[in-house]
């Protein structure tokens, strides 16, 4: 009999490896990883395109991977509705021996074995709900991934635009005769902070990543302005799924008022051996039984009814909250549209003034210096307002996607 010695060795080996030893090994690995991490100055500078950045983000970003994993989980839950109908097979063995006979050799008469098949059929009243709920869960997970991708792209766009404007502002400040000595140091700190945020989005800290500005899709206000008068379909779907989830909570409680109908198929062991003697069956129809049960319980204490009333009130509250959110969103989009209209009108005016002042001949040296100073102030203000507009652009990308 070799099973008992092998089991004993396994248990002793498991006990010999203590928790503290495992924690120490893991801690040492973390310390090594920290020691080998390179600082920002030691990292190589690498430039990638916008499409490469998006692909890298989908592959490595932790929050995107987590949202994507929810789809796989939902799909497995959806499949389990049908796999639960597959019969289960189990093996059971039993060995018995007197303590005084432990030194004797193994005897098959001391071993009993059984192989059973279990047929499980879920309650017929629960099947339609489980099918619908599992499909709804999968659909919601897919839409959540679309929303997560849009969110990350919006953040990536905003970050890249800020980096590009920071680089332009750095070049502009070099022309400033009143430049402060600590400006370059502040610019470097901002660059390191911006890199850390970008590397976090990409899920890769192995290089000083830069996204090629010319590869980034251009934000065109003329494309987004007509969209601000209506809701994006992904946003509408999000609201609809929230309402449907609340409605399904009502339904899951309401179906408990239906009787529970169960079907069980019972068969003897496919294989049974006791004392070395085979006594199994091959599913003889005379030995196979089908059991049908009907169970109904009255809600005399009104607990189920109270839960149903609570869920119904929660659904009505959710509808009111949805209406309030829609009103708030419509007002925000209206304000955003007006703000963007004003910004682009102001930017167009400023660009024309800069062009005019750049081409206008100066009457004397003092006027030339005054014009240069005015041009510098106007360009700085233009970059400052362009940086402020990034948040609005990112909000529109989040709302309607990259166009």
NORBELVEN-V197202 format. One record per helix or strand of 2 or more residues. SS is the DSSP state (alpha for helix, beta for strand). FROM is the first residue (numbers start at 1). LEN is the number of residues. Records with the same first field share a line. If there is no record, write none. Layout:
SS = FROM-LEN  FROM-LEN
This chain:
alpha = 3-14  19-18  40-3  50-11  62-22  99-3  108-3  124-50  183-20  213-3  221-9  233-25  285-3  303-57  365-36
beta = 44-5  88-8  111-11  207-5  260-7  271-4  277-2  289-7
